[in-house]
Amino acid sequence: MKKLEQHILTLAFAAVWTACSPSDDTLPAAFSEQAIQLAPRVESPETRAGVKGNMDYRGIVQTGFGVFAYATGGADYSAAAVPSLFCNKLVSYTGETPAADVKNPLELYYYFGNWSYVDTDTPLKYWPATDKISFYGYAPYVGSADFNKTGDTGIINVVPADGETAGDPKVTYVISTQPGKAVDLLWGVNQTTKLPWRDQTLETTGGPILMTFHHALSAIGFHVQAIVDKDNVLSDFTDESNVANLLGESGDYKITINQLELTGDETSGNKGTFYHKGVLNLNSTEVVSGKPIAKWESLEDEDATLTVANGDVKAALRHPAAEDAEAIMTTEGLTGVTQTAQQTLVVDDSGNEQNFMVIPHPAADYKLVLDWYISGKAPDGTYIQENRTSTIKISGWELQSNVKYYINLVIGLKTLRLNVTATDWQDKETDVEVLVEHGTSASSSLARKR
């Protein structure tokens, strides 16, 4: 079996069409004896799971994935076709190993029989001998009874809703500006062509259809670390050891994060926005440099702000509540920002990073506003707590599907630096060109005796 690119989620299934029930002893001449086969597999590290957060093999086991299949006779697929074979059909995990006990992807995907669409309403189906079928998939699966009726976030609609309505299969999605509610969204393609499995026949397919899932969204995460300003011009901090105290290396000073906000730069002629809502057309048609491009339609702009509120900040970095701040300053119980980069958002139950997930957007200008504190004992022995607000602009930032962006903040006594790095969702390095205007964290108050 051809080895797929590392860290690609791959699900394989063979879907077949028939007018007969599984109990039929014979098949019409128009149909083959090729019945459904399931051979899904995945080459991905053990990462996140569940509807919220990044979808991986464990997540798909929990939610299943949805399939549309259009039987078009001898004709090629078109938007005039109807999903008469499968219409938002759940393909669910049926393996013997409980999902909670699965230790690696091979336990789920390597063996036949681990996935099925057969239920009381859907019998086993067979390939037609010569006719064409087109297959489209998405994850996590959302059934009609599970739709988010309030439209708050995530998948709120899937169409066509029945097997008699024509049209491309589409998923309507609403982003969340709260990281804890971010929902990943995947769509499936042919690993070789990077396009959907259109116009397949028993002869051309030659076995199971391997559906490779890619992330249709962009992910945004934050890392923060501290740096010692070597050229220290603050008169009361000529001793570099005093500066080091601000980096979590003693109990005297701590740098803590109150909150972060990422929004469009209103001073720019190319102000960035986040698409509030969009429709993912599963019939994607574009491949760039070997990468499938998610097909987004009906996009709705909104001046949304992605907010990392105080409660979303990782506990070790979080600025304490006002009533606890003075007590924290006099103890060594708070870690604060250190010279080692740390994920800023709180982690999930499995200890994994959280991210915002947004709809891809053309290059535009954004700004990051950081609300942070320096707390601790001043050189004269008194206690201080200084609140600082720093703003940094990010120019020409293009948000692409299947790419995870990290905004890396480096905080010093006098400067605040930022850069943006990017990886594809499966941790393969990729280039991103983002212009950053560095800000300042300088303040004279730390130099004053109190």
N, C-alpha and C positions, 0 to 999 in steps of 0.2 A: 504494500500500500504506500502510495506516494506520501512522503513526509510533508506535512503542512508547515507553513511558517510558524515559528515558535510564538506562543502566546496568542494564537487566534482561536476564538471560540468556534468550534465546528460541530454542527449537528447533522447527522445523515438520516434521511428517511426515504423510503420508496413508496410513493402513493400510487394507487391503481384504481381503475374505474370499471364498474360493471353495473348492469341492471339486475344482477342476480344476488341472492342472499348467500351467506356462507354455507348453508346446508345443501345447496344445489349440487347434485352429483355430476352434472355435466355443464359445460360452458358453451354458449353460442359460438358459432364459427368466427364471429367478428372479434372475439376476445381471446387473449392468450391464457396460458396457465400460470403466468407470472403474477403472483399475489404480493401483497405488501411485505417488505423486508425493512427492518430497522437496524441500522448500523451506525448510530451516531457516535462521534468521538470528539475529544477536545484536547488541545495541547495548550494548557494555560496553568499558571501557578495557582496555588490555593490562595484565593484572595477574598473577595467579598461575596455576600449572598443576599438574597431577599429582594423584594420589590423596591425598597428604598436603598439607595447606594448602588455601587457598580454591580451589574449583572455578570456573573460568571457561571461555571457549570453547576455549582451548588444552587445559585439563584434560579436557574432554569429548571432544575429538578423541583424546586418548590412551586414555581408558577406555571411550568409548562410553556409551550410556545404555540402561537396561532398560525394556521395555514389557510391560504386561499388557493384553490386549484380550479383552473378553467379548462374544460374539455371543449375543444373547438373543431372537432372533426378533422377534415383535411386542410383547414384554413389556418393561417398564422394568427397569433394572438392580436387582438385590437381592443381598444376601450369599449367597443360595442359588445364584447363577450360578457357572459355572466358566469359567476363562480358556481356552476351547477354541481361540481364534484365535491369541493370543500368550500364552505363559506365561514370564515373565522372559526375553523375547527380546532379544538384543543388537541394537541399531541402531548400526552402526559407520560411521565416516567412510571414504568411498571416493573422495574427491576426488583430482584429479591433483596438486595442490600438496602436497608433503610437509609434514607438520605442523610440522617444524622451520623450514621456510621461509615459513610463513604470517606476513604482516605486519599484517593487520587482519582483523576478523571477516567482512567481506564476501567474502573469498576462500574462506571455509568455507561460508557459509550462504546466500548470495544466489542461487546457481545450483542448478538441478535436477540430480539425479544425484550429489550429494556424500555422500549417506547411503543405506544399504541394510540391510535385514534378510535379504535373499535369500542362501541358502547351500545346501549339498547336502541339508540336512534341511528347508528351508523354501522353497517355490517362491513366485513372485510371486502375490499374492492380489488379489482384486477385491471391490469393494463389492457387497453384496446390493442388489437394486433397491429394497426397501422396509424390510427388517428393521433392527433397531437394534444398534449396537455401542458399547460403553463402553471408553474408553482411559485408562490410568494409566501414569505414567512416573516414573523416579527416576534419579539419578546420584550417584556413579560406578557403572558397571555392575559387578556381582559375579555371576559364574557359579557353578554348584554346585561346580565343581572348585576355585574360588578362595576359598571361604569361609574365614574366619579360624577354624580349628578350635580354637585355644587360647582364644578368647574374650577376648583381651587388649584390643582396641580396634577401633573402626570397625564396619563392617557385618559381622555374624556370621551372619545368616540372612535368607533371603528366601522368602516363601511367598505363594500356593501353589507347591509345588515341581513340580507336573505339571499338565497341562491337563485333568485329570479331577476334581480336588478343588475343592470350592466354597469361597467365602469372599473377603472383601476382600483385595486385595494388601497385604502388610505387610513392613516391613523392620525387623529387630531390630538395635539399635545399642548399643555400649558406649563410654563416653567414655574418653579418656586423660587422666591427670593430668600428663602430660609434653607440653609444647607441640610438640616435634619429631615426635610421633606422632599429632597431631590430624588427624582425617579429616573433611572436609566432607561434608554429605549434602543433596541437593536432591530436591524432588518437583515434579511438573509439573501445571500447571493451564491452563485457558482464560484468555487474557489479558483477555477482556471480562468474563466472569462471575466470575473468580478462583476458580472451582471446577473439578474434573476434567471431562473431556470425556465426560459420561454421556449415554447414549441418543441417539447420533448416527445419522443416516441419510444416504444419499447426497443427498437433497433438502435437509435442514437444514444439512448441512456446506457444500455448495456449493464444495468444493475442498479443499486441504490442511488438515489439522488443525494449528493453531499451538499448540505446547505450550510454555508459559512456565515456566521452572524458578525456584523460590525456595529459599532456604536454610532448612532445617528446624531448624537449631541456633542458639544464641547464641554469639557470638565475644567473647572477652575479651582485651584487650591492655593494655600498660603503657607510659606515658611518664614520664620523670623529668627534672627541671631543678633548678637551684640559684637561690637568691635571696639578696640581701644584706639582712641585718637592719639596717634604718636606725637603730633605737633600740638601739644596742649597749651593753649594760651590763656586758659582760665586761671587767674592768679592763685586761687586757693587749692588748685589741683596740679601744682607743678610736680608733685610726687606721683609717678605713674601708678604706684600701688593704690592710691586713693581712687584713681580712675578704675582700676581693676575691681575695686569693691563694688562698682556699679554693675558688674557683669556677673553677679551671682556667685562670686568666689569667696565672699565672706557674708556675715550677717549684717554688715553696716548699710549697704545700699542695694536696692533692687530696681530693675526695670520691669514694669508690668504693662500688660495690654488691656485697655478697657474695651475698645471695639474698633472694627474696621468697616469702611464703606467704600464700595466700588461703584462708580456711576459714570455717566457721560460727562465730558468736559464742556460745560456750557459756554466757555470762552472761545471754543474752537469752531471754525467754519465747517469742520467735519466731525461734528459732535457724535459720539458713540451712543447707541441705545441698545437695549436688549429686546429681542423679539419676545413679546409676552406670550404669543400663541402662534402656532403654525401647524400645517398639515404635512405629514410625511407620506409621500407617494411611494409605495413599496415597489412599483415598477420603475426602478432607477435605470438611468440610461447613460450615465457619464462615468468614465474611468480616467483619472489623471495620474500619470507616472505609476501605473500599476495599482493605484489606490481607488477603490470604489467611492463615489461621491453620493452622499445622501441627497435625495430629491425632495427638497422642501418647497411647499407652495402655500399660498394664502397667508403670508406672514403679516403679523400685526405688531408694529413698533409700540414701545412704551418706555417712558422715562423712568424705568425701574432702577432701584438701588439694591445691589447685593450687599446685605448687611451681616457681618459677623458680630452679633450682639455679645454683651459681656458673658452671658451664660453659654455662648457657643465657643468661647475661647478655651483652649486646653487649660485644665486646672493649674498646671505648674506655671503657666504664663499669665493667668488671669489676675487682673487687679481686684483686690477684695472689696466687698461691700463697704460703704462709708462707715458703718458702725464698727467694722472690724479693722479699718485701715491703720489706726494708731497702734493697736495691739500687734498687728503684723509687722510694723516697722521696728518694733523693739524686740522681735524674736528672729530666729533663723528658720522659721517654719515655711517661708515662701521661697520657692526656687527662682522664679522670674526668668527673664531672658538671659541666655548664656552664650558663650562663643561657639557653641555647637548648634547648628541650625535645627529647629524643631518645627513640626507641623503645628500650625496655629489653631486650626479647628479642633473641636473635641473629636474623639475617636468613637467608632461604633462599639457594639458589645464584643466584637471579635478583636478589638484593638487595631482596626484599620482606619486609615485616614478618611475623612469626609471631604466632599467637594460640592461646589455648586455645579449644576448641569444646565447649560443654556443652549439655545438653538443657534447654529452657525450664523455668522454675520460678516459682511464685507468689512474691509479695513476702515477703522474710524479711531477717534481720539477719546480717551477715557481719563479719569482721575481717581486716585486712591487717597482717602482721608483716614489717617491713623490717629486715634485718640489713645494716648499712653501716659504713663506716670514714671517719675523717679521718686522713690521713697527711701527714707533711712536717716542715718545720723550724720549731721554736717561736721566739718572739721573742728568746729568749736564745741562739739558735744551735744548740740541741740538737735532735735528731730525736725525734718523737713518732709514735705510731700508736694511735688510740683507736677501739675497737669500740663501736658503739651499736646498740641494738635498740629500734625504735619500733613501737608498735601503734596502729592507727587503726580505729575501728568504722565500718561502713557499714550504715545502717538502712533498711529498707523497700525493698530492691532487688529488683525484679521482672525476671526474665530472660525476654525474649521472642524468639520465632523471627525469623530474618531481620534481627536487630539486632546491631550490633557495638559493644561497650562499651569505652571507654578509661578506665582508672584513671590519673589524672594526679597525680603526686607532685611537690611543690615542697619542696626541702630548704633550710633556713637554719641558721645557727648556733644559734638558739634555738627555732625552730619547725619543725614538719613539717606541711604542708598537703596536703590531698587533695580532689579532686573527681572525679566520674564524668560523662563525656559519652557521648553515644550517637549513632550514625548508622545508617540502615538499611544493609544490606550493600552497597548500590550507591552509598553516599556521599550519600544524601539526608538532610538534617538532620531529626532528630526530637527530641522532648522526653523527658527522663527526670528523675523526681523522686527523688533519693536524699539522705537525711540523713547528714551526715558529722560525726563528732566528731574535731576536730583534735587531734593529739598534740603532743608537745614533743621537741625534740632537744637541749635545753639541758643543759649539763654544766659543772661547775666546773673540770675538769681542764685545759682549754685555757687557763684563766687562771693556772694555776700555772707558776712557773718550774721548769724541770727541769735 
